[in-house]
Amino acid sequence: MSINDPRWGGRGGDDDSGGKRRPNQGPPDLEDIWRDFNKRLNGMLGKKGGGSGDGGGERPQMELNPKALGGGISIIAGLAVLVWLLSGLYTVDASQRGVVLQFGKFVETTEPGLRWRLPYPIQSHEVVNLTGVRTLEIGYRGTERNKVLKEALMLTDDENIINIQFAVQYFLKDPTEYLFQNRFPDEAVMQAAETAVREIVGKSKMDFVLYEGREQVAAQATTLMQEILDRYKTGIIISKVTMQNAQPPEQVQSAFDDAVKAGQDRERQKNEGQAYANDVIPKARGTAARLMEEANGYRQRIIATAEGDASRFKQIYAEYAKAPEVTRQRLYLETMQQVYANTSKVMVDAKGQGNLLYLPLDKLMQAAAATQAQNGQAAAPADAVRTPRPAAAIPGDVPPQLDRGPDTTSSRDLRSRDRESR
């Protein structure tokens, strides 16, 4: 009897199997449920039960038909085979590639889409993500404060210890090499990264790694890591190496800070000295160049003067050979002109009758200069006043008499003597 049987909880009457009346209330009889199940099973197998519902009291006996039983097993087996074949379906996304294995051996690589393979255990598949960027941390885990000193401490070329933390980003290029050429490809990336960075740091100075060479260290590490991974056939491409932190160990941080300050002071003093040199050296070079030019000019002037004097002497000698007396007289006059041009002059009339005419030209020139200064005019230099050439300056003449005292002759006597001399 099923749960949906209308006889469930009935008030009385015989049941279909000829049983006694059931009480008005109470749970169903397990024998009735088993009997109903046998009937239904016999109906499905094409066989009816031996008893009737007249209350004869005989239970139906199930007789199985071999043909019907074989057909049911075939249906069940077909369904099982269908389910087993459908288990070979799998989906590959656009960013993935499928790798099919037959009894553990590589067969093919499948492209994105709905794919089918022979069901397990004949074939199996692996789905590998190619475009996803994977990150590997070396020298730290999670944050920079969570340091892994075993990976971070490295030795430089100048025998200093530094703490380097960096991250490696990579993705896959060949799923077959990634799955079958290396047992632990991610660990191979970590070891290759640590090896490459240690090699580069070991060939570099400490200041280069800490300051100006951080980007160069990262670029060189990327190239060297890719070479190592290609040699191992890992199927991995290094995308980027990022230097997270580079500093001396904490135990020597204070000493390192002092060394950095001393280096900065040294650079500052070098810059100051260079600035002083840049200021002094050009001036000294300019002064030296000026002196050289002046010396060259003086040399050229002396040479030109000497050549001019030699040429003039040759010309004078030619004229002297033609007229010795005239040339001698001319030379004497020019020499006296040069001598008297720089001396004070006193003019005396030596041809008169004993009366002395005194004309103090130097006093007159000083008085004229003082007058011009009072009037606001610039005083003319004494050398600018041209002194008339003495009329009786010839060789053999009596030298002129110098200062004989003040002259008391009136202007009338002066004019009369001048007329008499004419």
Secondary structure, 3 states (H helix, E strand, C coil): CCCCCCCCCCCCCCCCCCCCCCCCCCCCCHHHHHHHHHHHHHHHCCCCCCCCCCCCCCCCCCCCCHHHHHHHHHHHHHHHHHHHHHCCEEEECCCEEEEEEECCEEEEEECCEEEECCCCCCEEEEEEECCCCEEEEECECCCCCCECHHHHEEECCCCCEEEEEEEEEEEECCHHHHHHCCCCHHHHHHHHHHHHHHHHHHCCCHHHHHCCCHHHHHHHHHHHHHHHHHHHCCCEEEEEEEEEEEECCHHHHHHHHHHHHHHHHHHHHHHHHHHHHHHHHHHHHHHHHHHHHHHHHHHHHHHHHHHHHHHHHHHHHHHHHHCHHHHHHHHHHHHHHHHHCCCCCEECCCCCCCCCCCEEHHHHHHHHHHHHHHCCCCCCCHHHCCCCCCCCCCCCCCCCCCCCCCCCCCHHHHHHHHHHHC
